[in-house]
Amino acid sequence: MPCPTNRMLFRHQGSRWLNGLINFAGAALIVMLCAYFFAPKIARIQTIFYLTILPAGLLLLCWRRDFYFLKSWQFATFLLPPLILALSALWADKAQADVYREPQYYLKLVTYLAIFYCCLYFVLERRGEAALEGWLLWLIPAGLISATASLLAYGADGGFVHFRRIRGISLEGDIDKTGMLHGFHALFCCYGLTIKSRFWRWISLAALAASCTYILFSQTKIPIVMATTALLLAACTLGNKAVKVTCALLVISAVPLSYQLLFGELPLLQRSLAYSVRIELWSKALEGFTQAPMIGAGLSHKVFLDVHTTLPHPHNYLIDIVRFCGLLGLVAFLWQLVAVCASLLKQRPQINWLRVTFFLWLSFGVLAMLVYAQQPLTKPNYIWFFYWIPLAVQLVLSQLRSTKSREQRKIKE
C-alpha cells in the first residue's frame, strides 16, 4: 500500500509534471531490470541507469520538501556499509594493487546507490507494492523471451548434441551470471502462478519451464538449487495437500535423475574440484587479514589472486570485504542482512506471496554472492541485480511501513 500522508512531500505536489516524473522513474526501474535479460553488454545497463534513473532521482530530490526519510535507520543501513568500504580506499596501498582507483571513484559509486535508493523510495511511496507486482509482471515475459532465444541459439549451435554449457544472450554470455539470472526468474514465475488470471498463470508456467530448461543446460550449481526451490514453490500453488506432496516428491526425484541421465553426474557433484579450489582461494585471500584485522588493507579496484591460475577476486563477497575492510566492513554488511530479517519477523502476519518472492530474491542473491561475487561496491552490473536492488526493496518497504504506522499514531493522537 502507498504511504498515506497529509504532508507536502514535494513542491507542486499533485502537478502533472511531478506525477509524470515519478511515473518515468518507475518505468526506468522496469527498463533497467528487463535489460538484464536482453543487454549483451553490462555497459548497456549502466547507460540506462545514467540516462534514466540517475537524472529522474536527482530531479525528484530537487523537488522534494520532506527529507525526513533520509534520517531513517533503513537508509543508514543501506548506505553506511558501502560508504565504509569506499572510505577504506583512503588507506589502501597503491603498490599492492594490480589496478588502483582513487577514493573519489568509490564515493561516486556510493552516490549512485544513494540516488537509486531515493528513486525507489519515491516510486514505492507513491504506488506501494503494486509497483513491485508490476516489476514481476514485466520480468516474467522478459525472462521467457530471453530463455527461449538463448535455447534456440544453443540448439542452432549444436548444443543439444554436444551438451555444452549454455551461455545466454545477455550479460556478455557469462555462463554463471546468466544461469543465476534465470534462477531468479524461476522464482519470479512462482508469484505469477498465484495470480488469479489464467493468462498470467499459463505465461508463468511457460516461463518457469523455459528458465528451468535453461538452468539445466547451464550445468551451474546454485541456479539448479534455485530452480529446484522454484519448482517446489510452484507445487505449493497447486490444489489439495496430497497433490502438493506428490508434485514435491516428483520434483525432488526428477531433478537429480534428469541431470544424471543427461550429463552422467549428480547436479552438485559435477566439477567437484570447484569446492576445493574455492576453499584454497578463500584461504589465499585471507592471508593478509592478521596484518590489519579491524580495518583491512583498504579497497583497491583489483588485487589479483594466484591459485593455479590468476583470478581477480575470491568469489565470495564477504571474504573480499574482509580483506579490504576488515572486521569493520564485515560487521557492517552482516548488519544489513540482520536488519532485513528482523524487519520481516516483525511483519509475519502481513507476509504474502509478493513479499516472499522478494525475500527469496535477496536470499538467493546473497547465496550467489557468497560463492561467486566480489566486493559489492561497483557500477550497475550483475551485483546490483543479485544484491543491491532486492536489499533496497526490503529496506524501503520496511521504512514505508514505519512511516505509515507513525502517521496513523499521529492521527489517533
N, C-alpha and C positions, 0 to 999 in steps of 0.2 A: 504494500500500500504506500502511496506517496505520503510524505510527511506533512500533515496539516498544520498551518500556522497563519496567524493574522498579521505577523510582522512583515515589513517590507524587506525582502531578501535582496532584491535588485533595484537599481534605479530604473524608472519607467517600467516597473513590473506590470505584466499583462499586455505590454505592447506587442504588436505583430512582429516587429524586428527582433525583440528578445525571444519570443516564442520560436521564431524561425531559427535563431542561432542555437537554441537548446536542441531543437529537432535536428539541426545539421550536426551538432556534436554527437547525438545519439546515432545518426546514420553513419557518421565517421567511425564510431566504435565498431559497428557491424561490418563496415567495409574492411577495416583493418583485420578483424577476426577471420572473415572469409578469405582474405588474401593469403593467410597461412596455408590454405588448401590449394591455391592456384598459382601463387607467385613463384616463378622458377628461381628467383634470386632473393636473398634476405634484404638486399638493398631496396627492392620494390616496397616491402613492408615498411621500412624506415621512411621512404619517401612519402607514403600515405600518412604516416604519423606526422611528419614535418609539415605537410601541406594541409592537413585537415584538423586533427586532434589538437596539435600544438597551438595554431592560431585561434581555434574556437575556444580552447581553455583560457588563453590569455585574454581574449575579448570578454569572456564571461567574468573573469576575475576583475577586469577594469570596470564592469558594470555592477559588480557585487557591492552591496551595502553592509550585509551582515557577515562578518568574518569569524563568528564565534566557533564555527565548525573546525577552524584551524587550531583551536585550543584543546581539542579532544584528545583523549588518550589513544583513540584509534588512529588518528592522523600521525601522532608521535610514534606509535608502534610501527606504522608503515614506513616512516621516513627516517627515523633515527638510526636503525641498523645500516642502511646503505650510506648514510652520512658519516657514520663512524668508519666504515670501510673506505670511503673517499678520503677522509682526513688522515687515514693511516698512510696514504701516499706521501705525506709530508716527511716521514722518517724512513722511507724506502731508500735502499742503497742502489743508485743508478748502475754501479759497476756489476751488481749481481743480476741485473735484469737483462734478458735477451732482447726484449722490446720494452722501452720505457715511455710512459706518458706523464705529463705534468699533472699536479694535483687539480689544476683548473679543469682539466678534461673530465675528471671523475665528478667534480662538483656540478658540471654541466649535466651529467647523466642523472645525478640526484634531482636536479631541477626538472628534467624530463619526467621523472617518476612523480614528483610533486604535482606537476601540471596535469598529468594523466589522472592522478587520484582526484584532483579537484574537478576535472571534466566529468569523470564517472559519478562523482558525488552530485553534481548539478543535474545530471540526466536522471539518476535514480531518485533524487529529491523531487523531481517533477513527475516522473512516470512510475516510480516504485518497481515492484517485482515484475510488472508487465513488460518492462524493458528487457529484463533478463529472459523472460519467456520468449520475447521476440528474437533475442540472440540465438537461442536454441532452434527456433523455427527457421532461421536463416542458415545456421550451421549444419543442420541435418541434411537438407538437399545439397548444400555445398560439398559436404563430405561424400555424399553419394556420387555426385558427378566426378569429384576428384578420384575416388577409389575406382570407379568404373573406367575412367580414362586411363588410369595407371595400369589396371588389369588388362585392358585392351592393348596398350603399348607393350606390356610384358608378354602377352601372348603372341603378338606380331613379331617379337624379337626372339621367339622360341623358348620363352621362359617356362611354359608348361611342359616342355620336353626335357629340358636340362635341369629344371628346378633351381635356377639361380635365385639369389635373394633379390626381391623386387625393390626398386628404388623410388618409384613415385614421380609425380610431375612437379612437385613443389619442394621448397627448402633445399634447393640445389641437389636434389636427388639423394640426399643423405639417408641411408637405409634405416639407421636407428631413429633419427628425428622424425621421419615420415611415418615409421611404424608406430611410434608413440603418439603422434598426432592423430592417427586413425584409431588408436586405443582410446583417446579422449572422445573421439567422435562416436565410438561404440557406446560409451557411457551416455552421451547426449541422446542417442537414439532410444535409450530406455525411458527417458522422460517422454519422448514422442509416443511411445506405446501406451502411456497413461492418459493421453488426450482422448476425449470423447469422440472427436471427429474420426470417422472411418478412413477418410482420405489420409489424414496425418498418421494414423496407425499403420496403414499399408506403406506409406513413404518411409516411415521409421523402420519398419520391418525390412524393407528392401535395402535401406541404408545400413542397417545393422549387419545384414548378410554380406553386403559388399565390403564393409570395413573388416569384418572378421575374416573374410577370404583374403583380403589384402594382408592382414596381420599374419595369417597362416603362412603365406609365401614370403613374408619378410623374415621369418625364422628368427625373430627377436624376442628375448625372454620376457622383459617387462610388459610389452604390448600383449603378449599371449596371456599373461596374468590379468591384464586389463580387459581383454576380450572375454576371458572366462568369467570374470566378475560381471561384465555386462550381460552375458547370456544368462547367468544365474539371476540377475535382477530382472531380466526380461521374463524369466519363468515366474517370478513373483507377481507379475502383472496379469497372469492367466487366471482361469476360473477358480474352482474349489481347491482345497488343500491337497487332495490326492493328485490332481493334475499338476499342481506346482511341484510336489515332491518327485513325481515321476519325471517331469521335464528336467528338474535339477539333477537327478541321478543320470539321466541321459547325457546332459552336458558334461558332467564330471567324468563320465566314461568315454564319451565321444571325442573330446579334445585330445587327450593323450593317444587314443587309438588311431585317430586320423593322422596325427603327426607321425606316429610310428610307421604307419603304412606308407606315407609319402616319402619320409626322409630317413627312415631306418633307425631313428633315435627318439627318446622321450624329450618333450619340449625343453625342460630346464637342464637337461644333461648334455645337450648338443653344444659343441665348442666349450667343453667344461674347463679348458685351460684359462678361459676368461676370469674365472673365480680367483685362481692363484695369482694371475697377473695383476689383478686389481689390488689384492692384498699387498703384493710386493710394491705396487705403485703408491699405495697409500702410505706404506712404511717409508718409502723414499721421500714422499712429500713432507713427512713429519720429522725428518732428520734434524732440521734446524729449530724445532719447536722449543727445546730446552734453553736456547740462547736468549729468547725473549718470550717466555710463555704467556705473559699478560697482554702484551700489545702486538706481538708478532713482528715479522720482518718488514712490514709496510707493503702496501699494494703496488705491484708492478704489473704492467699490461701483459707481459709474457715472461714466465720463468720456466723454461723447458725442463722436463724430467727425463733422464736416460734410464730406461728399464728395457733392455734388449733392443729397444728402438726409442727414438726421441718423441716424446708426447708433450703437448702444450699445457696440459693440466691433469690433475689426479683423478678425474672422472668421479668426483664426489664434492658437491658444493660446500659442505660443512668443513671438510678437510682443507679445501682450498682457502676458505675463510680463516681457519685456524693458522695456516702457515703465513698468511698475510696480516692478520689482525688479532691473532692470539685468542686467549680466553674471553677477552672483552668482546670481540666480534662474535664468537660462538654463542655467548650468553644472549647477546642482542638478537641474533637471528632465531635462536631457540625460543626466545620470549614471543616472537611473532606467532609461532605455532601454538604455544601455550595459551596466548591471548585469544586466538580463534577458537580453540577447543573449549575454553572456559566460557566464552560468549555463547557458543552453541548449546552448552549444557544448561545455561540459564533459560534458553528458549525451547527446551524439549517439547513442551505442549504444542508449540506452533510449527513443529517440523512437518514439512510436506515434501513431495517428490521433487519439486524445483530446488528447494534448499539442499536436499540430499544430493542431487546431481551436482550442484556447485561445490559442495563439500568434498565429494568424490573427485571432482576435477582437481581441487587443491591437494587432496591426499595422494593421488597417484602422481601428481606433478612433483610433489616432494620426493616420492619414491624414485621417480625418474631422475631427479636432481641428485639423489644420493648414489646413483650408480653410473651416471653419465656426464653430469654437467660440471662447469667451472664455477668460480665465484659469480654471484648473480648481478653485479653492477655492470651492465652492458647497455649498448644501444638496443632499441626494439629488435628482438630476434626470438629464437625459439624459447629462450629463458623467460621472456615476458609471457608467452602463452602457457608455459608449464607452471610458472610460479607467480609473477607479479600481478597478472590480471585476475586469477581466481583469489589471490590473497586480498587484493584491493576490494573485490566484490564482497568478501566476507566481512571485512572491516567497515566498509561503507554501510552495509546492511545493519551491522551492529550499531553504528553511530546513528543511523536514521531511527532505529527502534528506541535508542536512548533519548533522542530529541523528541520523538513522539510522546514518550512517557513523561518527559519533563513538561511539555506543552499541556498535556492532559491534567497534570498535577496543578499547574498554574490556573487552568480553567476552573477546577474544583475549588481552589482557594478563593 
